[in-house]
Amino acid sequence: MSEWVDVVSQDALAEGEHVVVDVDGVEVAVFNLEGSFYAIEDVCSHDGAEIASGELQGDEIVCPRHGARFCVKTGQVKSAPAYEDIACFKVRIEDKRVKVRDDRWD
């Protein structure tokens, strides 16, 4: 079973900010959206490039390479050229620390 990975202080990420961290060998982007935290794999399902540096529009991240859009809350693809969702990870707050867990292989 995978462990919870301590990512960042809850107060360190302002609204709309993100951080990219390694969680069990996977690059994960953690976003603060209106005080709630969400985590998705930092990879565009269209071409495998990183996605976290793209523009955040509401709860969607726009891929900086080809403009595919994904929901930060669910990893669901919202527009072409991507057609596959990206992985979404569990997030919890414990003692004002944001923690992420990749339980896909449990």
C-alpha positions as CSV (number, residue, x, y, z in Angstrom):
1,M,0.0,0.0,0.0
2,S,1.4,3.4,-0.9
3,E,2.0,6.0,1.8
4,W,0.8,9.6,2.1
5,V,3.6,11.9,0.8
6,D,3.9,15.3,2.6
7,V,3.9,17.9,-0.1
8,V,3.7,21.4,1.3
9,S,2.3,23.6,4.0
10,Q,-1.4,24.4,3.5
11,D,-0.5,28.1,3.9
12,A,2.4,28.0,1.4
13,L,0.2,27.7,-1.7
14,A,-1.9,30.8,-2.4
15,E,-5.2,30.6,-4.4
16,G,-4.4,29.5,-8.0
17,E,-0.8,28.4,-7.2
18,H,0.6,24.9,-7.7
19,V,3.7,22.9,-6.8
20,V,5.1,19.8,-8.6
21,V,6.4,17.0,-6.4
22,D,7.5,13.4,-6.8
23,V,5.0,10.9,-5.4
24,D,6.2,7.3,-5.5
25,G,8.3,8.1,-8.7
26,V,5.4,10.0,-10.4
27,E,5.5,13.8,-11.0
28,V,2.3,15.2,-9.5
29,A,1.0,18.8,-9.7
30,V,-0.8,19.9,-6.6
31,F,-3.2,22.9,-7.0
32,N,-4.9,25.3,-4.6
33,L,-8.3,26.1,-6.0
34,E,-10.4,28.4,-3.8
35,G,-8.8,26.9,-0.7
36,S,-9.2,23.3,-1.7
37,F,-6.3,21.2,-2.9
38,Y,-6.3,18.8,-5.9
39,A,-3.5,16.7,-7.4
40,I,-3.1,15.4,-10.9
41,E,-0.3,13.7,-12.8
42,D,1.9,16.3,-14.4
43,V,1.6,14.8,-17.9
44,C,-0.5,15.6,-20.9
45,S,-2.2,12.4,-22.2
46,H,-1.9,13.8,-25.7
47,D,1.9,13.8,-26.0
48,G,3.4,13.0,-22.6
49,A,4.8,16.5,-21.9
50,E,4.4,18.2,-18.6
51,I,1.2,20.2,-18.1
52,A,1.6,22.1,-14.8
53,S,3.2,25.1,-16.4
54,G,0.1,25.7,-18.5
55,E,-2.5,28.4,-17.9
56,L,-5.0,27.7,-15.1
57,Q,-8.5,28.8,-16.2
58,G,-11.0,28.2,-13.4
59,D,-10.7,24.5,-12.6
60,E,-9.0,23.6,-15.9
61,I,-5.3,23.5,-16.9
62,V,-4.5,24.3,-20.5
63,C,-1.6,22.3,-21.9
64,P,1.2,24.7,-22.8
65,R,2.2,22.7,-25.9
66,H,-1.0,22.0,-27.9
67,G,-3.9,23.5,-25.9
68,A,-5.6,20.3,-24.6
69,R,-7.6,21.1,-21.4
70,F,-8.0,19.0,-18.3
71,C,-10.1,19.4,-15.1
72,V,-7.7,19.9,-12.2
73,K,-10.3,18.4,-9.8
74,T,-10.8,15.1,-11.7
75,G,-8.1,14.8,-14.3
76,Q,-10.9,14.5,-16.9
77,V,-10.0,15.7,-20.4
78,K,-12.1,18.6,-21.5
79,S,-10.8,19.3,-25.1
80,A,-8.8,17.9,-27.9
81,P,-6.1,17.2,-29.0
82,A,-6.2,15.0,-25.9
83,Y,-8.8,12.2,-25.6
84,E,-7.6,10.4,-22.5
85,D,-8.0,11.6,-18.9
86,I,-4.9,12.0,-16.7
87,A,-4.5,10.4,-13.3
88,C,-6.0,12.2,-10.3
89,F,-4.6,11.6,-6.8
90,K,-6.1,11.6,-3.3
91,V,-5.3,14.7,-1.2
92,R,-5.7,15.3,2.5
93,I,-4.8,18.0,5.0
94,E,-3.2,16.9,8.2
95,D,-1.8,19.3,10.8
96,K,-1.9,22.1,8.1
97,R,0.2,20.0,5.7
98,V,-1.0,18.9,2.3
99,K,-0.4,15.2,1.7
100,V,-0.9,13.2,-1.5
101,R,-1.2,9.5,-2.1
102,D,-0.9,7.5,-5.3
103,D,-3.1,4.4,-4.7
104,R,-3.5,3.3,-8.3
105,W,-1.4,0.1,-7.7
106,D,-2.7,-0.8,-4.2
